[in-house]
């Protein structure tokens, strides 16, 4: 049996922002929301997670959340309140999903939790992240993120910092 290839599509968010999502496989829909900085493809496809889920009979739907990957609003519009959650709910509505699973990693986990409070009704929801240690010991890490994000495009190719720019 041959696995269907990855497809990339777009839809309009509630405020009209063009957003991108990727799909792999057929069967039961599973919507996966990525974390902060890395968009859908490095999070779900490059790690093999999407392929494993698709091989198990799932239609894996992976949006690039607003401001990530291919979902960067072209006019730099502001983020309205609950923008990322609204975008996830808009994708679910756009695809007319009624029987689906919803999962998220890191920032995506927060979006899943918020979507559930706003009425998302997946059959199953799951969330994950880096664990408690990076949260409890977060002091001092912000400066490193500021350094990286303030100097994108200046790092040596192949370094972690340069790879963040490529995403």
C-alpha positions in Angstrom: 0.0 0.0 0.0 1.4 3.4 -1.0 1.1 6.3 1.4 -0.5 9.4 -0.1 1.9 12.3 -0.5 2.1 15.3 1.6 -0.2 18.1 0.4 -0.1 21.8 1.3 -3.2 23.9 1.1 -4.4 27.3 2.3 -7.6 28.7 3.9 -8.7 32.1 5.2 -8.8 32.7 8.9 -11.8 34.5 10.5 -10.1 37.8 9.9 -9.1 36.9 6.3 -5.4 36.2 7.0 -4.2 33.5 4.6 -3.0 30.4 6.5 -1.4 27.2 5.4 -1.9 23.7 6.5 -0.4 20.4 5.4 -2.0 16.9 5.2 -0.7 13.4 5.0 -2.7 10.2 4.8 -6.3 9.3 4.8 -8.7 8.1 7.4 -9.6 9.5 10.8 -8.6 13.2 11.1 -6.0 14.1 13.6 -5.2 17.9 13.9 -1.7 18.5 15.2 -0.7 22.0 16.5 3.0 22.8 16.7 5.0 24.7 19.3 6.6 28.1 19.3 9.2 28.9 16.7 9.2 25.6 14.7 6.2 25.2 12.3 4.4 22.1 11.3 6.8 20.3 8.9 9.9 20.2 11.2 7.7 19.4 14.2 5.5 16.6 12.7 6.9 15.5 9.4 10.7 15.7 9.9 10.4 13.8 13.2 8.4 11.0 11.5 5.4 11.5 13.8 3.0 12.4 10.9 4.1 9.4 8.8 3.6 7.0 11.7 0.1 8.4 12.4 -0.8 8.3 8.6 0.4 4.7 8.4 -1.9 3.9 11.2 -5.0 5.0 9.2 -5.1 8.7 10.0 -5.5 11.8 8.0 -2.9 14.0 9.7 -3.7 17.7 9.4 -0.9 20.1 10.5 -1.4 23.9 10.2 1.4 26.4 10.2 0.0 28.6 13.0 -0.1 32.3 12.2 3.4 33.8 12.3 5.1 30.5 11.7 6.3 28.7 8.5 4.1 29.5 5.5 1.4 31.2 7.6 2.9 34.7 7.9 0.2 37.3 7.1 1.7 39.3 4.2 0.7 42.7 5.5 2.0 42.1 9.0 -1.4 42.5 10.6 -1.7 42.4 14.3 -2.7 39.4 16.3 -6.3 39.9 17.5 -7.2 38.3 20.9 -7.2 34.5 20.8 -5.8 34.7 17.2 -4.1 31.3 17.3 -7.0 29.5 18.9 -9.4 31.3 16.5 -7.2 30.1 13.6 -7.3 26.5 14.8 -11.0 26.6 15.2 -11.4 28.2 11.8 -9.4 25.3 10.2 -11.6 22.7 11.9 -14.7 24.5 10.6 -13.1 25.0 7.1 -12.5 21.2 6.9 -16.0 20.5 8.4 -14.5 18.2 10.9 -17.0 16.7 13.4 -15.3 13.5 14.4 -11.6 14.2 14.9 -8.7 14.1 17.4 -6.8 17.3 18.4 -3.3 17.4 19.8 -0.6 20.0 20.4 2.9 20.4 21.6 4.1 23.3 23.7 2.4 26.4 22.3 0.1 24.0 20.4 -0.8 22.4 23.7 -1.9 25.8 25.1 -4.0 26.3 21.9 -5.6 22.9 22.4 -6.5 23.7 26.0 -8.0 27.1 25.0 -9.9 25.6 22.0 -11.5 23.1 24.4 -12.7 25.9 26.6 -14.2 27.7 23.6 -16.2 24.7 22.5 -13.9 22.5 20.4 -15.3 18.9 20.7 -12.7 16.4 19.5 -13.2 12.7 20.3 -9.8 12.8 21.9 -7.5 15.6 22.9 -3.8 15.3 23.9 -1.2 17.8 24.8 2.6 17.6 25.4 5.6 19.8 26.1 9.1 19.9 27.4 8.1 19.0 30.9 8.2 21.0 34.1 11.9 21.7 34.4 12.2 24.4 31.6 9.1 26.1 33.0 10.3 26.1 36.6 13.9 27.1 35.6 12.9 29.5 32.9 14.8 32.5 34.4 17.6 33.7 32.2 16.4 31.9 29.1 14.6 34.9 27.6 17.9 36.6 26.8 19.0 33.8 24.6 15.7 33.9 22.6 16.0 37.7 22.3 19.6 37.3 21.0 18.5 34.8 18.4 15.4 36.5 17.3 17.1 39.9 17.1 19.9 38.6 14.9 18.2 36.3 12.5 20.1 36.0 9.2 23.5 36.7 10.9 24.4 33.2 12.2 26.7 30.7 10.6 24.9 28.2 8.3 24.2 24.9 10.0 24.1 26.3 13.5 21.0 25.9 15.6 20.4 29.7 15.3 20.6 29.6 11.5 18.2 26.6 11.4 15.6 28.6 13.4 15.7 31.2 10.6 15.2 28.5 8.0 11.9 27.5 9.6 
